[in-house]
Amino acid sequence: MEHCLKPSRIAIVGAGPSGMYCALNILSKFTELSFNNYKLTVFDKAPALRTLLPTGNGRCNITNSISDVREFCANYPRGEKFLYSIFSKHFSYDSLDFFNSIGIKTYAQDDGRIFPVSNSAKDVKDKMLNEFFKYKNAKLSNKKIESRADLKDFDFIVIACGSRGVDNLISSFNHSVVEFKPALCALNIENNIYPKGVSVQSLDGDFIFTDKGISGPLAFKISSINSRKTMPYEIKIRLFDAQNLIDEIKLNPKKSITNILSKFVPKSFAQALVQDDDKNCCEVSKLKLEEYSNLNLKVVSHGLNGEIVNSGGVKLDELDKNCRSKIHNNLWFCGEVLDIDGFCGGFNLQNCWSSAYCVAQDVVKSCLG
Ligand SMILES: Cc1cc2nc3c(=O)[nH]c(=O)nc-3n(C[C@H](O)[C@H](O)[C@H](O)COP(=O)(O)OP(=O)(O)OC[C@H]3O[C@@H](n4cnc5c(N)ncnc54)[C@H](O)[C@@H]3O)c2cc1C
């Protein structure tokens, strides 16, 4: 069935995970409706799905197995409430069905993270692109879109450009941007006296000392929670229960404090904690013991490694529940360009899949009038 005479011209800016997922969902919906009177162009200044390749260290942590929507949403320091509605229309199992339908089978790890069975982000990229190229009314265009003016020939516009160097593009549509700031990255600390390369399992999570500070899951989580804070800021990591340390001292009153602490943290870290103040553990005050059980650090800057998403993005109150602009009726945003970001574990890609799906359905509805 044909719904209008002139072909609907759809532009998607960004061939990253969100832009390509949006494109594939528009294309499959049109096919399901036997609608052919459209032209869809995905613009990208770089090779399509290039940003998918490093995800999950090359394995692509597609999503997470948490099945309760509210519990899932609690993993987004920003955007949690906005996502309730998005996920009610398209949740992780819907994305997994979609991937399955294009030949990407998945499995869940014990920690909840879901990966393709191939353990290959490249495989996900290739399968998504193969699917895209099956549609004759769709094309990729290797072009940088500078501003709204570049898209004047299009009827429907989806901005899926991610969060790097895109402020001007967003502003050209008169939308406000919450300033982009790094999250999910390593943290550099003041006065780093700790042994590089040593891993620590704390009550708050695991981390590793780097030459400039800390990295690893706990560091990423702390960077995410504090992404909007101004540097420097103080953090406290609960290393172990102080009472367990006191109990251990009662059993071994003649040992040195470094020796006792080494039962709770790696020895080289225990030495750094105690510094020149090693003494018989019985001589250490209760207050000092409590101090040892917490690691207080001053974060001075972001480190370079991590998943490194950006917090910030297009202001959510300028969008409706389908991520459609309240300023321009023919404009949508999806993926990391939104002021939404999650913790490590597949949550950022799930934001891409779900927001892109909602946009795709709304674009199709608008196209069909
Ligand atoms: C190292 C690393 C590992 C990660 N691992 C995971 C993981 O395992 N699981 C997870 O959930 N998340 C992970 N993430 C986060 C996840 O990759 C991002 O959230 C996701 O890529 C965002 O997708 P997007 O399509 O919205 O934006 P992007 O991936 O940034 O894609 C945007 C695209 O738009 C293009 N573009 C931008 N501006 C323009 C313009 N003006 N004109 C034309 N094209 C333009 C860019 O070239 C790019 O291709 C990881 C991130 C990093 C950096």
The ligand as an SDF file (V2000), in Angstrom:
LIG
                    3D

 53 58  0  0  0  0  0  0  0  0999 V2000
   35.7890    1.7700   24.7270 C   0  0  0  0  0  0  0  0  0  0  0  0
   34.2960    1.7480   24.8760 C   0  0  0  0  0  0  0  0  0  0  0  0
   33.6630    0.5550   25.2150 C   0  0  0  0  0  0  0  0  0  0  0  0
   32.2750    0.5220   25.3900 C   0  0  0  0  0  0  0  0  0  0  0  0
   31.6850   -0.6730   25.6850 N   0  0  0  0  0  0  0  0  0  0  0  0
   30.3400   -0.7160   25.8780 C   0  0  0  0  0  0  0  0  0  0  0  0
   29.6840   -1.9440   26.1260 C   0  0  0  0  0  0  0  0  0  0  0  0
   30.2880   -3.0190   26.0830 O   0  0  0  0  0  0  0  0  0  0  0  0
   28.3510   -1.9100   26.3760 N   0  0  0  0  0  0  0  0  0  0  0  0
   27.6300   -0.7460   26.3830 C   0  0  0  0  0  0  0  0  0  0  0  0
   26.4280   -0.7820   26.6490 O   0  0  0  0  0  0  0  0  0  0  0  0
   28.2130    0.4300   26.0590 N   0  0  0  0  0  0  0  0  0  0  0  0
   29.5270    0.4690   25.8010 C   0  0  0  0  0  0  0  0  0  0  0  0
   30.1310    1.6570   25.4620 N   0  0  0  0  0  0  0  0  0  0  0  0
   29.2790    2.8290   25.2340 C   0  0  0  0  0  0  0  0  0  0  0  0
   28.6430    2.7390   23.8360 C   0  0  0  0  0  0  0  0  0  0  0  0
   29.6270    2.3790   22.8870 O   0  0  0  0  0  0  0  0  0  0  0  0
   28.0090    4.0850   23.4470 C   0  0  0  0  0  0  0  0  0  0  0  0
   27.0500    4.4280   24.4010 O   0  0  0  0  0  0  0  0  0  0  0  0
   27.3930    3.9720   22.0500 C   0  0  0  0  0  0  0  0  0  0  0  0
   28.3810    3.7660   21.0610 O   0  0  0  0  0  0  0  0  0  0  0  0
   26.6160    5.2410   21.6910 C   0  0  0  0  0  0  0  0  0  0  0  0
   26.0410    5.0180   20.4160 O   0  0  0  0  0  0  0  0  0  0  0  0
   25.4720    6.2050   19.5270 P   0  0  0  0  0  0  0  0  0  0  0  0
   25.1060    5.5910   18.2170 O   0  0  0  0  0  0  0  0  0  0  0  0
   24.4330    6.9450   20.2540 O   0  0  0  0  0  0  0  0  0  0  0  0
   26.7040    7.2100   19.3410 O   0  0  0  0  0  0  0  0  0  0  0  0
   28.1330    6.8990   18.6920 P   0  0  0  0  0  0  0  0  0  0  0  0
   28.4890    5.4720   18.9250 O   0  0  0  0  0  0  0  0  0  0  0  0
   29.0300    7.9450   19.2250 O   0  0  0  0  0  0  0  0  0  0  0  0
   27.8970    7.0860   17.1290 O   0  0  0  0  0  0  0  0  0  0  0  0
   27.6510    8.3580   16.6080 C   0  0  0  0  0  0  0  0  0  0  0  0
   28.0590    8.3700   15.1510 C   0  0  0  0  0  0  0  0  0  0  0  0
   27.7270    9.6480   14.6240 O   0  0  0  0  0  0  0  0  0  0  0  0
   28.7910   10.0980   13.7880 C   0  0  0  0  0  0  0  0  0  0  0  0
   28.7190   11.5610   13.7700 N   0  0  0  0  0  0  0  0  0  0  0  0
   28.8660   12.4120   14.8110 C   0  0  0  0  0  0  0  0  0  0  0  0
   28.6930   13.6870   14.4140 N   0  0  0  0  0  0  0  0  0  0  0  0
   28.4260   13.6410   13.0820 C   0  0  0  0  0  0  0  0  0  0  0  0
   28.1430   14.6350   12.1040 C   0  0  0  0  0  0  0  0  0  0  0  0
   28.1150   15.9320   12.4260 N   0  0  0  0  0  0  0  0  0  0  0  0
   27.9130   14.2410   10.8260 N   0  0  0  0  0  0  0  0  0  0  0  0
   27.9590   12.9100   10.4750 C   0  0  0  0  0  0  0  0  0  0  0  0
   28.2220   11.9270   11.3710 N   0  0  0  0  0  0  0  0  0  0  0  0
   28.4460   12.2820   12.6590 C   0  0  0  0  0  0  0  0  0  0  0  0
   30.0480    9.5410   14.4510 C   0  0  0  0  0  0  0  0  0  0  0  0
   31.0920    9.4320   13.5030 O   0  0  0  0  0  0  0  0  0  0  0  0
   29.5510    8.1900   14.9470 C   0  0  0  0  0  0  0  0  0  0  0  0
   29.7670    7.1670   14.0050 O   0  0  0  0  0  0  0  0  0  0  0  0
   31.5040    1.7060   25.2520 C   0  0  0  0  0  0  0  0  0  0  0  0
   32.1500    2.9080   24.9050 C   0  0  0  0  0  0  0  0  0  0  0  0
   33.5200    2.9240   24.7100 C   0  0  0  0  0  0  0  0  0  0  0  0
   34.1790    4.2180   24.3340 C   0  0  0  0  0  0  0  0  0  0  0  0
  1  2  1  0
  2  3  1  0
  2 52  2  0
  3  4  2  0
  4  5  1  0
  4 50  1  0
  5  6  2  0
  6  7  1  0
  6 13  1  0
  7  8  2  0
  7  9  1  0
  9 10  1  0
 10 11  2  0
 10 12  1  0
 12 13  2  0
 13 14  1  0
 14 15  1  0
 14 50  1  0
 15 16  1  0
 16 17  1  0
 16 18  1  0
 18 19  1  0
 18 20  1  0
 20 21  1  0
 20 22  1  0
 22 23  1  0
 23 24  1  0
 24 25  2  0
 24 26  1  0
 24 27  1  0
 27 28  1  0
 28 29  2  0
 28 30  1  0
 28 31  1  0
 31 32  1  0
 32 33  1  0
 33 34  1  0
 33 48  1  0
 34 35  1  0
 35 36  1  0
 35 46  1  0
 36 37  1  0
 36 45  1  0
 37 38  2  0
 38 39  1  0
 39 40  1  0
 39 45  2  0
 40 41  1  0
 40 42  2  0
 42 43  1  0
 43 44  2  0
 44 45  1  0
 46 47  1  0
 46 48  1  0
 48 49  1  0
 50 51  2  0
 51 52  1  0
 52 53  1  0
M  END
$$$$
